[in-house]
């Protein structure tokens, strides 16, 4: 069975003119982004650009002082994270996204906390259909998994509620090159093909844009570029926006972090 989102062809995440911060001057100003049905939108930018603030404002972890957020036509801006999850917006944070001492199955059960109890086993089976490797590891503590497997669990937990749109914050942080490619090209692209909209906030900009439909580049809290992913990848001048140099975005990972070559298999 394939996980599909509960949505029709009009469903999308729309954020318009968002302004948010932490009590002082706004960190993001007049930021607008959109994610269509089954589309991947990437938000990239240098450190300090406001990417994390944008994510927190969208998913309800930070109040917006102005602007709007809507999902499938429903206004969700400044609602509680729990209600936003109920409406169909899933969120996978960069850190603290799994419970290490619990098994894979137990983590997925927790992800279904808003579901009627009788629906949970079936939803777990749905997640295993998306990540077959997790089915073989269902009784293993998550703390004994590799980085790539842990990220599968984190995404699987959110998929338990069948989100219409999935927000992923730096999902490849600490992953090796091969695991990054697998996560992008197999799992994230596969979810988009099933109809789930994906908002992907990512430092490894060029890799993310290769599987995306649209890209947004944040600099100093504002959207400096909003173009198709293909157009962004074809523009060598964008290296100056990211790093103050002339590096071609299409030729390298302009924003890539220092990668950790984690063991790609499970811990014994």
N, C-alpha and C positions, 0 to 999 in steps of 0.2 A: 504494500500500500504506500502511496505517496502522500506526504503532507500537503494539503492545499489550504490556502487562506480562505476565510469566510468573507468573500467580497465580490462585488460585481465590477464591471468594467470602468466605473466612475471613481472607484476608490483611489485615494492618494493622500499623502501627507503634504500639507501646505503650511509653510511658515512665512509670514509676511511682516516685514519691517520690525523684526525683533530687536528690542533693546534690553540688556540685562547686565548685571554686575553684582558686586558684593558689598554695596553700601557706599562706595566712593564713586568716582567717575565710571560710566558704563564701560564694560569690557567689550561687549559687542554692540554695534550701532547700525540700525536699519538693515539688518540681515534678513534676506528672503531666500528660502530654498524650497524645492519641491521634489517629491518622489512619486512617480507614477506607478500604476499597477504592473508588477513584474519587471520593474526597472531598477537599475543600480545607479545611485547618485553618490559621488565621492566628494567629500569635503577634505581639502588638503591645505597646507600652509605651514609656514615656519613655526618653531616653538614660540609660544606667547601670542599666537595669532587670534586666540579666542575659540579654538575648536572645542575644547572641553566645556567651556562656558555655554556654547551653543547647544551641545548635547544635553547638558543639565537643564537648560531652559526648556528644551523640547519635551523631555521625559518627566518633567515635574519635580526635579530635584533642586531647582532654582527658580524663583519668581521672575517673571518678565515685567519690567516697568511699563512697557508699551509694546504694541504689535500683537499678532494673533497666531495661534497654532490650531489647525483643524485636521481631522482625520475622517475621511469619507463624509465630508460636509459637516461634521460635528465639531463644535468649538471645544478644544481640550486644554487651551492655554491656562496655566496656573491651577490646574486640577491636581489632585493628589496622585502620586505615582501608582498607587493601587488602582484607582479609577481609570487612569490612563491605560494601564495594562488590561483592564476589563474591556475597554473600548476597542482594543486590538493593536496597540502599539507596544512592541516588544523591545527590550533594552538589554544588551550584553555589555557590561562595563569592562574597562581594561583590567581592573584589579578586583579581587574579592568576588569573583564570579562563580566559584564552586566551593563546596565544603569538603576539605581534604580528608577528614576522618570518616566520611560517609561513603558508601559504595556508589557506583554509577547509577544503579536503579534507585537508590534512596535520594540522590540528587534530583533525578527526574521526577520522583514523587513530590518532592518539595516544589518543583516548578509547576505542578498541577494543583497548587493550594487553593485556587479559586474554582476548581471543578467539582462537580458532584463526585463523591468517592468512587462510585461504580464506573465512572468514565476513565479513571486514571490508568488502569492496566491497558486499555485499548490505545490510549494516547502514547503510553510508553512504547508499545509495539510500533506505532506510527513513527516515533523518533528513531527506533532501531532500523526501520526501513530506509530512513534517510542516512543514518550512520551505522551501517551493518557491523562495523568493527566494534561498536559499543555493545552490541548484543553479546559478543563473546566475552566482554569484560564486565558484564552487568553486576557481578558480585565482587568486583575488585574495588578496594578503596581508591578514591580519586587521587589521593596523595601519592600513589604508586604508579600513576600514569605518566606518559610523556607529555610534553607541552602541547603537541598537536591534539592528542587524545583529550586532554583537559579542556581545550577550547571547544572540541566537539560536544563535550558534556555541557559546557556553559551555554552554547547555542541550543543544544537539545532541551535544556531546562526551559528556555524561553519559548521554544516551539511547542511545548506542552499545551499552551493556551491558543495555539493556531493564530499567531498575530497576522494582521493585514500588512503591517509594515514593521520591519526589524531594523533597529538602530544598533550598529556595532561600533564601539569605541576602541580603536587601535587593536583589532583582533590578532594581528601578527606580531605584536611586541614580543621579542625574545625568541621567535621561531626561526628555524633555519630556512635557507632558501627553498629547499624542496618542500618543506611543510607549508611555507607561505604560498607557493604555487598551488599545492593541493587544496588549501583552504579557499583560495580565490577561485581557481578554475573549476574545481569539482563541487565544492559545497556551497559557496556563496552564489556562484552562477547557477547552480542547480536549483537553489531555493527561488531565485528570480524566475527561472523558467517555469516553476510550479505556480507562479502568480503572486509571490510575496514581494512587496517592494522593499528595497534595501537602501538605507542611508548609511554609508560607510565612511567613518572618520579614520584617516589612515596616514601614517608618516611615509610609508613606502608608496609614494605617489604614482610612479610610472606603472608598477605592477597592478595597483588597484584600478587605475584608469583603463588598463587594457581589457578589463572585464566589465567596464562601466558604460552607461549610456550618456551620462552627463557629469560634468565636474564643476565644482565651485572652489575657488582659491581665496582663502581668507588671509588678509594681511592687516595687522594692527586693528583687529576687530571689525573689519569691513570686508564685503565681498568685492575683490578687485577683478575677478574673472568669473564669468558664468557662461560656459560654452559646452558644446558636445565634447565628450571625452576624446574622440578622434581628433577634433580640432586642437584641443589642448596639447595632445601628444605630438602634433605636427609643428608646434611653435617653439623654436629654439630660444626665442627671446624671453620665455617664461623663467629661464634659469636665473635671470636677474631679479625677478620677483621673489623667488624662493631663497636664493643664497647670495645675492649680490654679485653674481658672476654670470658668465655666458654659457654655462653648461646646458646642453640640450636635454630636455625632459624625456624625449623619446629614447635617448641613448643610455640613460642611467637612472638609478633611483635617487632622485635629487634629495629626497627627505629621508632616505633610509637611515634607520638607527644602526648602530653596530650590532651585527647579528650574533646570536648565540647558537652555536651548532649543537643543539640538544640531541640527545639520543632519540632517534625516530621510532624506536620500539618501546614497548612497555617496560617498566621496571620489573625485575623478576619477582 
